[in-house]
Amino acid sequence: MQVFTPGEVTGQRRATNKYLAVLAAAKYARLLNEFPRDRSSSREKKLTTRSLEELTKGDIKFRVVPRRRGGAVAE
């Protein structure tokens, strides 16, 4: 089992917040899950581990989109 420390996950220029980094990695793992995988390989890494490894290497690029505030627009 591989353990990722907060320092690895929030390394330079990757994410300012470890929770944000984990959310980005989880979203990437869900994206990876949509692609077909080689079922003959029994030693394949879990998708969450793969996405965290790629995040710590800096291979995943993401941006934060500000949340829109306010209710319904009345016209």
Biopython code that builds the backbone (N, CA, C, O; Angstrom):
import numpy as np
from Bio.PDB.StructureBuilder import StructureBuilder

atoms = [
    (1, "MET", "N", (0.847, -1.176, 0.000)),
    (1, "MET", "CA", (0.000, 0.000, 0.000)),
    (1, "MET", "C", (0.891, 1.236, 0.000)),
    (1, "MET", "O", (1.832, 1.345, 0.785)),
    (2, "GLN", "N", (0.579, 2.139, -0.875)),
    (2, "GLN", "CA", (1.362, 3.367, -0.984)),
    (2, "GLN", "C", (0.648, 4.479, -0.227)),
    (2, "GLN", "O", (-0.567, 4.636, -0.339)),
    (3, "VAL", "N", (1.408, 5.244, 0.539)),
    (3, "VAL", "CA", (0.856, 6.334, 1.331)),
    (3, "VAL", "C", (1.343, 7.653, 0.750)),
    (3, "VAL", "O", (2.532, 7.819, 0.478)),
    (4, "PHE", "N", (0.419, 8.586, 0.562)),
    (4, "PHE", "CA", (0.759, 9.915, 0.064)),
    (4, "PHE", "C", (0.614, 10.904, 1.208)),
    (4, "PHE", "O", (-0.454, 11.011, 1.811)),
    (5, "THR", "N", (1.689, 11.628, 1.508)),
    (5, "THR", "CA", (1.640, 12.605, 2.587)),
    (5, "THR", "C", (1.074, 13.921, 2.065)),
    (5, "THR", "O", (1.117, 14.181, 0.862)),
    (6, "PRO", "N", (0.542, 14.753, 2.963)),
    (6, "PRO", "CA", (0.023, 16.057, 2.513)),
    (6, "PRO", "C", (1.068, 16.895, 1.800)),
    (6, "PRO", "O", (0.730, 17.657, 0.894)),
    (7, "GLY", "N", (2.325, 16.772, 2.189)),
    (7, "GLY", "CA", (3.396, 17.512, 1.527)),
    (7, "GLY", "C", (3.590, 17.089, 0.085)),
    (7, "GLY", "O", (3.887, 17.916, -0.777)),
    (8, "GLU", "N", (3.422, 15.792, -0.182)),
    (8, "GLU", "CA", (3.542, 15.303, -1.554)),
    (8, "GLU", "C", (2.371, 15.776, -2.403)),
    (8, "GLU", "O", (2.545, 16.180, -3.553)),
    (9, "VAL", "N", (1.192, 15.722, -1.829)),
    (9, "VAL", "CA", (-0.017, 16.071, -2.577)),
    (9, "VAL", "C", (-0.085, 17.564, -2.850)),
    (9, "VAL", "O", (-0.518, 17.978, -3.926)),
    (10, "THR", "N", (0.338, 18.376, -1.892)),
    (10, "THR", "CA", (0.266, 19.828, -2.067)),
    (10, "THR", "C", (1.623, 20.420, -2.386)),
    (10, "THR", "O", (1.942, 21.529, -1.956)),
    (11, "GLY", "N", (2.424, 19.679, -3.141)),
    (11, "GLY", "CA", (3.749, 20.153, -3.533)),
    (11, "GLY", "C", (3.670, 21.463, -4.297)),
    (11, "GLY", "O", (2.586, 21.984, -4.560)),
    (12, "GLN", "N", (4.822, 21.980, -4.643)),
    (12, "GLN", "CA", (4.892, 23.284, -5.304)),
    (12, "GLN", "C", (4.050, 23.326, -6.566)),
    (12, "GLN", "O", (4.150, 22.450, -7.425)),
    (13, "ARG", "N", (3.225, 24.348, -6.665)),
    (13, "ARG", "CA", (2.426, 24.665, -7.849)),
    (13, "ARG", "C", (1.431, 23.568, -8.236)),
    (13, "ARG", "O", (0.904, 23.604, -9.348)),
    (14, "ARG", "N", (1.158, 22.603, -7.368)),
    (14, "ARG", "CA", (0.182, 21.572, -7.701)),
    (14, "ARG", "C", (-1.175, 21.926, -7.124)),
    (14, "ARG", "O", (-2.182, 21.895, -7.832)),
    (15, "ALA", "N", (-1.206, 22.256, -5.868)),
    (15, "ALA", "CA", (-2.455, 22.645, -5.225)),
    (15, "ALA", "C", (-2.111, 23.382, -3.949)),
    (15, "ALA", "O", (-1.098, 23.089, -3.314)),
    (16, "THR", "N", (-2.931, 24.319, -3.573)),
    (16, "THR", "CA", (-2.689, 25.057, -2.341)),
    (16, "THR", "C", (-3.377, 24.390, -1.161)),
    (16, "THR", "O", (-3.092, 24.713, -0.008)),
    (17, "ASN", "N", (-4.267, 23.478, -1.441)),
    (17, "ASN", "CA", (-5.061, 22.853, -0.404)),
    (17, "ASN", "C", (-5.061, 21.347, -0.642)),
    (17, "ASN", "O", (-5.359, 20.897, -1.749)),
    (18, "LYS", "N", (-4.731, 20.563, 0.382)),
    (18, "LYS", "CA", (-4.657, 19.112, 0.189)),
    (18, "LYS", "C", (-6.017, 18.514, -0.130)),
    (18, "LYS", "O", (-6.089, 17.522, -0.856)),
    (19, "TYR", "N", (-7.091, 19.084, 0.386)),
    (19, "TYR", "CA", (-8.428, 18.568, 0.093)),
    (19, "TYR", "C", (-8.798, 18.834, -1.363)),
    (19, "TYR", "O", (-9.413, 17.991, -2.015)),
    (20, "LEU", "N", (-8.428, 19.987, -1.862)),
    (20, "LEU", "CA", (-8.666, 20.312, -3.263)),
    (20, "LEU", "C", (-7.881, 19.373, -4.171)),
    (20, "LEU", "O", (-8.382, 18.941, -5.209)),
    (21, "ALA", "N", (-6.652, 19.060, -3.778)),
    (21, "ALA", "CA", (-5.829, 18.148, -4.562)),
    (21, "ALA", "C", (-6.435, 16.751, -4.598)),
    (21, "ALA", "O", (-6.437, 16.104, -5.645)),
    (22, "VAL", "N", (-6.940, 16.286, -3.480)),
    (22, "VAL", "CA", (-7.558, 14.955, -3.427)),
    (22, "VAL", "C", (-8.839, 14.936, -4.250)),
    (22, "VAL", "O", (-9.129, 13.939, -4.912)),
    (23, "LEU", "N", (-9.615, 16.025, -4.221)),
    (23, "LEU", "CA", (-10.820, 16.099, -5.044)),
    (23, "LEU", "C", (-10.478, 16.055, -6.535)),
    (23, "LEU", "O", (-11.169, 15.399, -7.314)),
    (24, "ALA", "N", (-9.418, 16.750, -6.926)),
    (24, "ALA", "CA", (-9.001, 16.731, -8.325)),
    (24, "ALA", "C", (-8.532, 15.332, -8.727)),
    (24, "ALA", "O", (-8.832, 14.875, -9.830)),
    (25, "ALA", "N", (-7.802, 14.652, -7.849)),
    (25, "ALA", "CA", (-7.342, 13.294, -8.142)),
    (25, "ALA", "C", (-8.514, 12.323, -8.227)),
    (25, "ALA", "O", (-8.516, 11.429, -9.073)),
    (26, "ALA", "N", (-9.512, 12.491, -7.356)),
    (26, "ALA", "CA", (-10.691, 11.618, -7.391)),
    (26, "ALA", "C", (-11.485, 11.821, -8.675)),
    (26, "ALA", "O", (-11.969, 10.859, -9.271)),
    (27, "LYS", "N", (-11.617, 13.063, -9.093)),
    (27, "LYS", "CA", (-12.324, 13.339, -10.342)),
    (27, "LYS", "C", (-11.571, 12.723, -11.524)),
    (27, "LYS", "O", (-12.189, 12.192, -12.446)),
    (28, "TYR", "N", (-10.251, 12.795, -11.496)),
    (28, "TYR", "CA", (-9.440, 12.195, -12.547)),
    (28, "TYR", "C", (-9.574, 10.667, -12.535)),
    (28, "TYR", "O", (-9.611, 10.041, -13.594)),
    (29, "ALA", "N", (-9.646, 10.071, -11.346)),
    (29, "ALA", "CA", (-9.830, 8.615, -11.243)),
    (29, "ALA", "C", (-11.173, 8.206, -11.838)),
    (29, "ALA", "O", (-11.266, 7.166, -12.491)),
    (30, "ARG", "N", (-12.222, 9.013, -11.621)),
    (30, "ARG", "CA", (-13.524, 8.716, -12.228)),
    (30, "ARG", "C", (-13.446, 8.805, -13.747)),
    (30, "ARG", "O", (-14.081, 8.021, -14.452)),
    (31, "LEU", "N", (-12.674, 9.752, -14.247)),
    (31, "LEU", "CA", (-12.477, 9.882, -15.690)),
    (31, "LEU", "C", (-11.731, 8.667, -16.246)),
    (31, "LEU", "O", (-12.083, 8.154, -17.308)),
    (32, "LEU", "N", (-10.703, 8.209, -15.530)),
    (32, "LEU", "CA", (-9.958, 7.021, -15.949)),
    (32, "LEU", "C", (-10.845, 5.785, -15.962)),
    (32, "LEU", "O", (-10.654, 4.889, -16.785)),
    (33, "ASN", "N", (-11.803, 5.735, -15.063)),
    (33, "ASN", "CA", (-12.693, 4.582, -14.956)),
    (33, "ASN", "C", (-13.582, 4.422, -16.191)),
    (33, "ASN", "O", (-14.070, 3.326, -16.466)),
    (34, "GLU", "N", (-13.790, 5.500, -16.927)),
    (34, "GLU", "CA", (-14.626, 5.446, -18.126)),
    (34, "GLU", "C", (-13.915, 4.766, -19.296)),
    (34, "GLU", "O", (-14.575, 4.293, -20.221)),
    (35, "PHE", "N", (-12.588, 4.710, -19.270)),
    (35, "PHE", "CA", (-11.830, 4.107, -20.360)),
    (35, "PHE", "C", (-11.695, 2.598, -20.134)),
    (35, "PHE", "O", (-11.637, 2.150, -18.989)),
    (36, "PRO", "N", (-11.643, 1.812, -21.212)),
    (36, "PRO", "CA", (-11.464, 0.365, -21.050)),
    (36, "PRO", "C", (-10.071, 0.050, -20.501)),
    (36, "PRO", "O", (-9.088, 0.712, -20.834)),
    (37, "ARG", "N", (-10.018, -0.967, -19.662)),
    (37, "ARG", "CA", (-8.745, -1.376, -19.065)),
    (37, "ARG", "C", (-8.402, -2.787, -19.515)),
    (37, "ARG", "O", (-9.261, -3.538, -19.978)),
    (38, "ASP", "N", (-7.136, -3.128, -19.371)),
    (38, "ASP", "CA", (-6.668, -4.464, -19.695)),
    (38, "ASP", "C", (-7.033, -5.389, -18.538)),
    (38, "ASP", "O", (-6.424, -5.315, -17.471)),
    (39, "ARG", "N", (-7.998, -6.237, -18.736)),
    (39, "ARG", "CA", (-8.470, -7.146, -17.674)),
    (39, "ARG", "C", (-7.534, -8.321, -17.439)),
    (39, "ARG", "O", (-7.652, -9.003, -16.420)),
    (40, "SER", "N", (-6.599, -8.576, -18.366)),
    (40, "SER", "CA", (-5.688, -9.707, -18.199)),
    (40, "SER", "C", (-4.613, -9.409, -17.163)),
    (40, "SER", "O", (-4.003, -10.332, -16.621)),
    (41, "SER", "N", (-4.377, -8.150, -16.885)),
    (41, "SER", "CA", (-3.347, -7.770, -15.920)),
    (41, "SER", "C", (-3.945, -7.722, -14.516)),
    (41, "SER", "O", (-4.762, -6.853, -14.213)),
    (42, "SER", "N", (-3.540, -8.646, -13.676)),
    (42, "SER", "CA", (-4.076, -8.688, -12.314)),
    (42, "SER", "C", (-3.299, -7.770, -11.367)),
    (42, "SER", "O", (-3.767, -7.494, -10.262)),
    (43, "ARG", "N", (-2.131, -7.299, -11.778)),
    (43, "ARG", "CA", (-1.294, -6.447, -10.924)),
    (43, "ARG", "C", (-1.468, -4.969, -11.247)),
    (43, "ARG", "O", (-0.618, -4.155, -10.884)),
    (44, "GLU", "N", (-2.545, -4.613, -11.916)),
    (44, "GLU", "CA", (-2.774, -3.214, -12.270)),
    (44, "GLU", "C", (-3.068, -2.411, -11.003)),
    (44, "GLU", "O", (-3.747, -2.887, -10.093)),
    (45, "LYS", "N", (-2.546, -1.189, -10.961)),
    (45, "LYS", "CA", (-2.765, -0.330, -9.798)),
    (45, "LYS", "C", (-4.197, 0.171, -9.780)),
    (45, "LYS", "O", (-4.848, 0.275, -10.819)),
    (46, "LYS", "N", (-4.673, 0.476, -8.592)),
    (46, "LYS", "CA", (-6.009, 1.052, -8.470)),
    (46, "LYS", "C", (-6.006, 2.441, -9.098)),
    (46, "LYS", "O", (-4.984, 3.126, -9.135)),
    (47, "LEU", "N", (-7.164, 2.830, -9.584)),
    (47, "LEU", "CA", (-7.260, 4.106, -10.283)),
    (47, "LEU", "C", (-6.983, 5.291, -9.364)),
    (47, "LEU", "O", (-6.402, 6.285, -9.798)),
    (48, "THR", "N", (-7.392, 5.199, -8.102)),
    (48, "THR", "CA", (-7.115, 6.307, -7.177)),
    (48, "THR", "C", (-5.613, 6.432, -6.916)),
    (48, "THR", "O", (-5.090, 7.542, -6.816)),
    (49, "THR", "N", (-4.928, 5.307, -6.808)),
    (49, "THR", "CA", (-3.473, 5.343, -6.624)),
    (49, "THR", "C", (-2.802, 5.933, -7.852)),
    (49, "THR", "O", (-1.898, 6.760, -7.740)),
    (50, "ARG", "N", (-3.249, 5.502, -9.023)),
    (50, "ARG", "CA", (-2.689, 6.035, -10.270)),
    (50, "ARG", "C", (-2.886, 7.540, -10.376)),
    (50, "ARG", "O", (-1.970, 8.265, -10.764)),
    (51, "SER", "N", (-4.083, 8.010, -10.030)),
    (51, "SER", "CA", (-4.348, 9.441, -10.152)),
    (51, "SER", "C", (-3.554, 10.247, -9.123)),
    (51, "SER", "O", (-3.088, 11.342, -9.436)),
    (52, "LEU", "N", (-3.391, 9.732, -7.907)),
    (52, "LEU", "CA", (-2.574, 10.437, -6.909)),
    (52, "LEU", "C", (-1.105, 10.460, -7.323)),
    (52, "LEU", "O", (-0.419, 11.459, -7.105)),
    (53, "GLU", "N", (-0.616, 9.378, -7.915)),
    (53, "GLU", "CA", (0.774, 9.369, -8.403)),
    (53, "GLU", "C", (0.965, 10.423, -9.491)),
    (53, "GLU", "O", (1.958, 11.150, -9.495)),
    (54, "GLU", "N", (0.007, 10.499, -10.412)),
    (54, "GLU", "CA", (0.126, 11.473, -11.490)),
    (54, "GLU", "C", (-0.003, 12.901, -10.963)),
    (54, "GLU", "O", (0.633, 13.816, -11.487)),
    (55, "LEU", "N", (-0.821, 13.094, -9.932)),
    (55, "LEU", "CA", (-0.946, 14.417, -9.322)),
    (55, "LEU", "C", (0.367, 14.835, -8.663)),
    (55, "LEU", "O", (0.805, 15.975, -8.816)),
    (56, "THR", "N", (0.992, 13.916, -7.932)),
    (56, "THR", "CA", (2.244, 14.258, -7.250)),
    (56, "THR", "C", (3.383, 14.492, -8.239)),
    (56, "THR", "O", (4.307, 15.250, -7.947)),
    (57, "LYS", "N", (3.327, 13.847, -9.411)),
    (57, "LYS", "CA", (4.341, 14.093, -10.449)),
    (57, "LYS", "C", (4.081, 15.387, -11.205)),
    (57, "LYS", "O", (4.964, 15.891, -11.899)),
    (58, "GLY", "N", (2.876, 15.928, -11.073)),
    (58, "GLY", "CA", (2.537, 17.157, -11.779)),
    (58, "GLY", "C", (1.942, 16.922, -13.154)),
    (58, "GLY", "O", (1.876, 17.848, -13.962)),
    (59, "ASP", "N", (1.503, 15.686, -13.439)),
    (59, "ASP", "CA", (0.935, 15.363, -14.742)),
    (59, "ASP", "C", (-0.517, 15.803, -14.890)),
    (59, "ASP", "O", (-1.002, 15.973, -16.009)),
    (60, "ILE", "N", (-1.213, 15.989, -13.773)),
    (60, "ILE", "CA", (-2.613, 16.407, -13.830)),
    (60, "ILE", "C", (-2.659, 17.928, -13.721)),
    (60, "ILE", "O", (-2.092, 18.516, -12.800)),
    (61, "LYS", "N", (-3.330, 18.543, -14.660)),
    (61, "LYS", "CA", (-3.506, 20.000, -14.631)),
    (61, "LYS", "C", (-4.987, 20.285, -14.382)),
    (61, "LYS", "O", (-5.855, 19.725, -15.052)),
    (62, "PHE", "N", (-5.266, 21.147, -13.430)),
    (62, "PHE", "CA", (-6.649, 21.511, -13.142)),
    (62, "PHE", "C", (-6.713, 22.964, -12.733)),
    (62, "PHE", "O", (-5.705, 23.561, -12.354)),
    (63, "ARG", "N", (-7.890, 23.522, -12.812)),
    (63, "ARG", "CA", (-8.076, 24.908, -12.377)),
    (63, "ARG", "C", (-9.367, 24.986, -11.575)),
    (63, "ARG", "O", (-10.282, 24.182, -11.757)),
    (64, "VAL", "N", (-9.420, 25.945, -10.707)),
    (64, "VAL", "CA", (-10.589, 26.149, -9.861)),
    (64, "VAL", "C", (-11.468, 27.198, -10.523)),
    (64, "VAL", "O", (-11.016, 28.301, -10.833)),
    (65, "VAL", "N", (-12.718, 26.843, -10.734)),
    (65, "VAL", "CA", (-13.680, 27.767, -11.314)),
    (65, "VAL", "C", (-14.497, 28.341, -10.158)),
    (65, "VAL", "O", (-15.106, 27.586, -9.400)),
    (66, "PRO", "N", (-14.518, 29.674, -10.013)),
    (66, "PRO", "CA", (-15.267, 30.261, -8.900)),
    (66, "PRO", "C", (-16.745, 29.896, -8.978)),
    (66, "PRO", "O", (-17.346, 29.856, -10.051)),
    (67, "ARG", "N", (-17.294, 29.637, -7.829)),
    (67, "ARG", "CA", (-18.702, 29.278, -7.724)),
    (67, "ARG", "C", (-19.562, 30.516, -7.919)),
    (67, "ARG", "O", (-19.248, 31.587, -7.399)),
    (68, "ARG", "N", (-20.629, 30.370, -8.657)),
    (68, "ARG", "CA", (-21.539, 31.496, -8.854)),
    (68, "ARG", "C", (-22.407, 31.670, -7.620)),
    (68, "ARG", "O", (-22.999, 30.711, -7.123)),
    (69, "ARG", "N", (-22.477, 32.871, -7.141)),
    (69, "ARG", "CA", (-23.295, 33.175, -5.975)),
    (69, "ARG", "C", (-24.638, 33.753, -6.424)),
    (69, "ARG", "O", (-24.761, 34.289, -7.526)),
    (70, "GLY", "N", (-25.608, 33.637, -5.580)),
    (70, "GLY", "CA", (-26.896, 34.243, -5.877)),
    (70, "GLY", "C", (-27.933, 33.197, -6.208)),
    (70, "GLY", "O", (-27.619, 32.036, -6.469)),
    (71, "GLY", "N", (-29.164, 33.633, -6.190)),
    (71, "GLY", "CA", (-30.271, 32.745, -6.466)),
    (71, "GLY", "C", (-30.703, 32.825, -7.928)),
    (71, "GLY", "O", (-29.916, 33.148, -8.818)),
    (72, "ALA", "N", (-31.946, 32.526, -8.135)),
    (72, "ALA", "CA", (-32.489, 32.544, -9.493)),
    (72, "ALA", "C", (-32.575, 33.979, -10.004)),
    (72, "ALA", "O", (-32.808, 34.918, -9.242)),
    (73, "VAL", "N", (-32.386, 34.120, -11.277)),
    (73, "VAL", "CA", (-32.438, 35.452, -11.890)),
    (73, "VAL", "C", (-33.887, 35.762, -12.221)),
    (73, "VAL", "O", (-34.541, 35.015, -12.949)),
    (74, "ALA", "N", (-34.383, 36.868, -11.684)),
    (74, "ALA", "CA", (-35.775, 37.282, -11.932)),
    (74, "ALA", "C", (-35.791, 38.314, -13.047)),
    (74, "ALA", "O", (-35.101, 39.332, -12.983)),
    (75, "GLU", "N", (-36.567, 38.041, -14.042)),
    (75, "GLU", "CA", (-36.650, 38.985, -15.153)),
    (75, "GLU", "C", (-38.077, 39.468, -15.303)),
    (75, "GLU", "O", (-38.366, 40.274, -16.187)),
]
sb = StructureBuilder()
sb.init_structure("model")
sb.init_model(0)
sb.init_chain("A")
sb.init_seg("    ")
for serial, (resi, resn, name, xyz) in enumerate(atoms, 1):
    if name == "N":
        sb.init_residue(resn, " ", resi, " ")
    sb.init_atom(name, np.array(xyz, "f"), 0.0, 1.0, " ", f" {name:<3s}", serial, name[0])
structure = sb.get_structure()
